[in-house]
Amino acid sequence: MESINNYLGVSTSRLSSKKTIVVLGANGQLGRCLQDRTFLLASSNYTIVFTNSAEVDITDEQQVKRIFEKYQPAYCINAAAYTAVDKAEEEKEKAFAVNESGAKNMATYCKKFHTICIHISTDFVFKGNTCIPLTEDEVPAPVNSYGASKYAGEKAIQQIYPKHIILRTSWLFSEYRSNFLKTMNLLAREKKVTKVVSDQIGTPTYAGDLAELIFKIIETEKFPFGIYHFSNEGVASWYDFAYEVFKFYKTEKNLQPIPSEAYPTPAKRPHFTVFNKRKIKQQLQFSIAHWRENIPHVLEILSKAKT
Ligand SMILES: NC(=O)c1ccc[n+]([C@@H]2O[C@H](COP(=O)([O-])OP(=O)(O)OC[C@H]3O[C@@H](n4cnc5c(N)ncnc54)[C@H](OP(=O)(O)O)[C@@H]3O)[C@@H](O)[C@H]2O)c1
């Protein structure tokens, strides 16, 4: 496997008979989890090139063009995104530059190089005002700028190039970058009294499981193109999610549920974004972990890393 460090370098270990997968945004939660799991492709006919934002800025068409010209990849995984939900309200242009124009650049070169595009989107494309698990047929209606920029990215890809797999996921957490679980990890360890909203419902998803799913899709010959919903199993409020973390440290008495009105944020949040995952399950025979199963594993990693 090639690493980000030798993408720009001259020496590559790529065998000419192998097909290439290019990953954009390799230093994010998903990107890091993909890097950790390249062994899953060890016996496959693929070699993988990871690029971070300094190497390929997806808003820069020339940089995207160069990486496609260099590798002519069979697959491009777009793990790059602007993900700061609240900040996106004041940085709308930046969010759309990465999440819409960046997606457009990727799809344009996927089309030119006949590359299958795997793009990640979000449950935040939905309004979330029902309580029925959302299928891929549900019409998006984002309630904030981040969701609107991600939806714009989906539409751009769909208009440009049909050979895409768009995976919508929800509430990503991992041992990497900043995420809700890592914030709760610090508060729980410091025994801080913490109030968390209990009326927004969704499903936390371990980025490692999403990474595994992506490699499974690539290994499945002729995986049907289109949009798919993927999350871990189960349903939770942010309070339920935090409770699992506090319980791990036996500090759950410090946690209090509150309604959304008591915790105003710059970006509105959808109230219910649990996914119906029937479509992806019909394509891949695999068992999806419950969101709770992954939490001790990630907390163990964090406690060893003393972060
Ligand atoms: N996080 C969630 O809760 C969540 C929920 C649902 C869906 N998703 C979606 O899942 C995907 C992965 O999310 P994540 O949590 O792994 O994101 P993340 O940890 O925030 O990482 C995003 C990555 O994108 C890179 N990036 C930003 N702008 C870029 C640009 N112009 N060019 C190239 N790279 C750029 C960042 O680079 P730097 O390393 O330089 O910052 C970072 O490495 C995204 O599509 C996101 O929308 C996330």
The ligand as a MOL file (V3000), in Angstrom:
LIG
                    3D

  0  0  0     0  0            999 V3000
M  V30 BEGIN CTAB
M  V30 COUNTS 48 52 0 0 0
M  V30 BEGIN ATOM
M  V30 1 N -18.4620 13.5220 11.6010 0
M  V30 2 C -19.7310 13.1510 11.5850 0
M  V30 3 O -20.4110 13.0970 12.6170 0
M  V30 4 C -20.3870 12.7820 10.2910 0
M  V30 5 C -21.7290 12.3710 10.2990 0
M  V30 6 C -22.3180 12.0100 9.0950 0
M  V30 7 C -21.5970 12.0530 7.9060 0
M  V30 8 N -20.3070 12.4810 7.9350 0 CHG=1
M  V30 9 C -19.5820 12.5410 6.6630 0
M  V30 10 O -18.5910 11.5260 6.7070 0
M  V30 11 C -17.4460 11.9340 5.9470 0
M  V30 12 C -16.2020 11.7770 6.7880 0
M  V30 13 O -16.3430 12.5990 7.9430 0
M  V30 14 P -15.2320 12.6810 9.0580 0
M  V30 15 O -15.9220 12.7680 10.3790 0
M  V30 16 O -14.1940 11.6410 8.8170 0 CHG=-1
M  V30 17 O -14.6360 14.1200 8.7460 0
M  V30 18 P -13.4140 14.8520 9.4640 0
M  V30 19 O -12.8470 14.0180 10.5390 0
M  V30 20 O -13.8730 16.2340 9.7660 0
M  V30 21 O -12.3520 14.9090 8.2870 0
M  V30 22 C -12.5720 15.6190 7.1270 0
M  V30 23 C -11.2820 15.6090 6.3400 0
M  V30 24 O -11.5240 16.3720 5.1550 0
M  V30 25 C -10.3730 17.1290 4.9260 0
M  V30 26 N -10.6760 18.3000 4.1220 0
M  V30 27 C -11.3660 19.4090 4.4500 0
M  V30 28 N -11.3720 20.2680 3.4310 0
M  V30 29 C -10.6550 19.6830 2.4260 0
M  V30 30 C -10.2790 20.0730 1.1330 0
M  V30 31 N -10.6400 21.2720 0.6250 0
M  V30 32 N -9.5510 19.2320 0.3830 0
M  V30 33 C -9.1690 18.0320 0.8790 0
M  V30 34 N -9.4760 17.6100 2.1000 0
M  V30 35 C -10.2150 18.4250 2.8720 0
M  V30 36 C -9.8800 17.5400 6.3060 0
M  V30 37 O -8.5440 17.9410 6.1640 0
M  V30 38 P -7.5980 18.4470 7.3730 0
M  V30 39 O -7.0210 17.1690 7.9030 0
M  V30 40 O -6.6140 19.3350 6.7570 0
M  V30 41 O -8.5100 19.1410 8.3410 0
M  V30 42 C -10.0960 16.2650 7.0780 0
M  V30 43 O -8.9770 15.4350 7.0200 0
M  V30 44 C -17.7370 13.3670 5.5070 0
M  V30 45 O -18.2420 13.3420 4.2030 0
M  V30 46 C -18.8250 13.8290 6.4460 0
M  V30 47 O -19.6380 14.8270 5.8710 0
M  V30 48 C -19.6790 12.8230 9.0950 0
M  V30 END ATOM
M  V30 BEGIN BOND
M  V30 1 1 1 2
M  V30 2 2 2 3
M  V30 3 1 2 4
M  V30 4 1 4 5
M  V30 5 2 4 48
M  V30 6 2 5 6
M  V30 7 1 6 7
M  V30 8 2 7 8
M  V30 9 1 8 9
M  V30 10 1 8 48
M  V30 11 1 9 10
M  V30 12 1 9 46
M  V30 13 1 10 11
M  V30 14 1 11 12
M  V30 15 1 11 44
M  V30 16 1 12 13
M  V30 17 1 13 14
M  V30 18 2 14 15
M  V30 19 1 14 16
M  V30 20 1 14 17
M  V30 21 1 17 18
M  V30 22 2 18 19
M  V30 23 1 18 20
M  V30 24 1 18 21
M  V30 25 1 21 22
M  V30 26 1 22 23
M  V30 27 1 23 24
M  V30 28 1 23 42
M  V30 29 1 24 25
M  V30 30 1 25 26
M  V30 31 1 25 36
M  V30 32 1 26 27
M  V30 33 1 26 35
M  V30 34 2 27 28
M  V30 35 1 28 29
M  V30 36 1 29 30
M  V30 37 2 29 35
M  V30 38 1 30 31
M  V30 39 2 30 32
M  V30 40 1 32 33
M  V30 41 2 33 34
M  V30 42 1 34 35
M  V30 43 1 36 37
M  V30 44 1 36 42
M  V30 45 1 37 38
M  V30 46 2 38 39
M  V30 47 1 38 40
M  V30 48 1 38 41
M  V30 49 1 42 43
M  V30 50 1 44 45
M  V30 51 1 44 46
M  V30 52 1 46 47
M  V30 END BOND
M  V30 END CTAB
M  END
